[in-house]
Amino acid sequence: MNKIINILKEQKSIPIDQFINIALYDKKFGYYMKKNPFGKKGDFITSPLISNLFGEMIAIWCIAFWEHLEKPKKFLLVELGPGDGTLCKDLLNTFKKFKHFYSCLEIKLLEKSNKFRKIQKTKIKNIKVKWIKKINELNYGPIIFLGNEFFDSLAIKQIYNKKGSFFERYVTLSKNKKIKFLYKKAKKNLIKNIKNLNLINKGSIIEYPIEAIDYLEIIAKKIKRYNGGLLTLDYGYMQSKNQDTLQSVKNHQYLNILSQPGNSDITSHINYKLFFEILKKNNLEIEKLATQSEFLQRLGIIERANILSKKISFKAKADMFYRLKKLLHSEEMGSLFKVLFAKTKNTKFSLGF
Ligand SMILES: C[S@@+](CC[C@H](N)C(=O)[O-])C[C@H]1O[C@@H](n2cnc3c(N)ncnc32)[C@H](O)[C@@H]1O
């Protein structure tokens, strides 16, 4: 907290995307740089940590996609923001059972947080797995880009539309040194960008996912050049709506994003309509969004659980189906989470969609 207050004392105000980046990634103070927030005892839980069947289904999807691409001898899987490494570990457990696929596979992990990179390196000890600092480094393919809750953790800008005048949201200090929002006239370039992206609709808060757009453009270029696809799972919406989706979570409870920067997670919802437009502009084709529940069920998660349940105790079986419900039920993560798949125009693969 002191760090942000000191920065604000010095700079008076900073745009909200910069605030998010400091709150999450400042070397000493950043939330993702100092603790492992995942799991029951942490602040939130993600799908890979709920059940290893999640990773198993995604592994099967990757293998089927590789087969569709006619089993290329060299094949790259890039995980975006691997968190505590659980998904990658579960993927490898399944991949190893498919010898031919496994012999063609290489994995690269893109991770911004030093803390998470360390956790990943202790969990995943496999010569096929390498860490990269920049997505630009990738220079062969085909590539599958895979991200679970990656895009919703990237910093965004917010712009307030007051009857056609635009004001960017900043944070500043109040007289009693509390962090508060401040609105400053938006710069011309920013207004031009949000107009070009068709972000001006009804509703007063415009969210501009400035970092996600950069990633989508680079990823699209890599897929065009080397073939492959992008598979992401995040929470988000498809309809045009301009609203404030920034949220903060600590101890599995929502709180104001300004109340505990550095000690709470900050995320936003994905504007899928915008993501589709950007990917299409970059000549990719996108499958109709599937919910997490639809996607996992089309891959056979329930059938797989039924097979496994024959070999385990009643207690283990109850636990497995309890976890499955968390992943699939519409009141849990089943409908809120959406699955996006983008690929080149001549790729006819659509498993799970
Ligand atoms: C919400 S966590 C999700 C972790 C994991 N995928 C899971 O589902 O459990 C977001 C992850 O993305 C990473 N991340 C966020 N921004 C990043 C960036 N610009 N480059 C690389 N990694 C980033 C975070 O450090 C973290 O590992």
The ligand as an SDF file (V2000), in Angstrom:
LIG
                    3D

 27 29  0  0  0  0  0  0  0  0999 V2000
   -5.1790  -15.4620  -12.8550 C   0  0  0  0  0  0  0  0  0  0  0  0
   -3.6400  -16.1860  -13.0760 S   0  0  0  0  0  0  0  0  0  0  0  0
   -4.0860  -17.6900  -13.9040 C   0  0  0  0  0  0  0  0  0  0  0  0
   -3.0990  -18.7710  -13.6580 C   0  0  0  0  0  0  0  0  0  0  0  0
   -3.3490  -20.1380  -14.3070 C   0  0  0  0  0  0  0  0  0  0  0  0
   -3.4630  -20.0430  -15.7340 N   0  0  0  0  0  0  0  0  0  0  0  0
   -4.5520  -20.8490  -13.7190 C   0  0  0  0  0  0  0  0  0  0  0  0
   -5.5500  -20.9920  -14.4290 O   0  0  0  0  0  0  0  0  0  0  0  0
   -4.4900  -21.2630  -12.5630 O   0  0  0  0  0  0  0  0  0  0  0  0
   -2.8760  -15.2090  -14.3360 C   0  0  0  0  0  0  0  0  0  0  0  0
   -1.4870  -15.6650  -14.7440 C   0  0  0  0  0  0  0  0  0  0  0  0
   -1.0330  -14.8650  -15.8400 O   0  0  0  0  0  0  0  0  0  0  0  0
    0.2740  -14.3360  -15.5410 C   0  0  0  0  0  0  0  0  0  0  0  0
    0.4240  -13.0980  -16.3030 N   0  0  0  0  0  0  0  0  0  0  0  0
   -0.3330  -11.9980  -16.2290 C   0  0  0  0  0  0  0  0  0  0  0  0
    0.0940  -11.0550  -17.0910 N   0  0  0  0  0  0  0  0  0  0  0  0
    1.1100  -11.6140  -17.7750 C   0  0  0  0  0  0  0  0  0  0  0  0
    1.9370  -11.1720  -18.8450 C   0  0  0  0  0  0  0  0  0  0  0  0
    1.8010   -9.9680  -19.3850 N   0  0  0  0  0  0  0  0  0  0  0  0
    2.8770  -12.0090  -19.3130 N   0  0  0  0  0  0  0  0  0  0  0  0
    3.0190  -13.2560  -18.7820 C   0  0  0  0  0  0  0  0  0  0  0  0
    2.2800  -13.7240  -17.7680 N   0  0  0  0  0  0  0  0  0  0  0  0
    1.3340  -12.9110  -17.2640 C   0  0  0  0  0  0  0  0  0  0  0  0
    0.2190  -14.2030  -14.0360 C   0  0  0  0  0  0  0  0  0  0  0  0
    1.4730  -14.0000  -13.4490 O   0  0  0  0  0  0  0  0  0  0  0  0
   -0.4370  -15.5190  -13.6600 C   0  0  0  0  0  0  0  0  0  0  0  0
    0.4650  -16.5900  -13.7710 O   0  0  0  0  0  0  0  0  0  0  0  0
  1  2  1  0
  2  3  1  0
  2 10  1  0
  3  4  1  0
  4  5  1  0
  5  6  1  0
  5  7  1  0
  7  8  2  0
  7  9  1  0
 10 11  1  0
 11 12  1  0
 11 26  1  0
 12 13  1  0
 13 14  1  0
 13 24  1  0
 14 15  1  0
 14 23  1  0
 15 16  2  0
 16 17  1  0
 17 18  1  0
 17 23  2  0
 18 19  1  0
 18 20  2  0
 20 21  1  0
 21 22  2  0
 22 23  1  0
 24 25  1  0
 24 26  1  0
 26 27  1  0
M  CHG  2   2   1   9  -1
M  END
$$$$
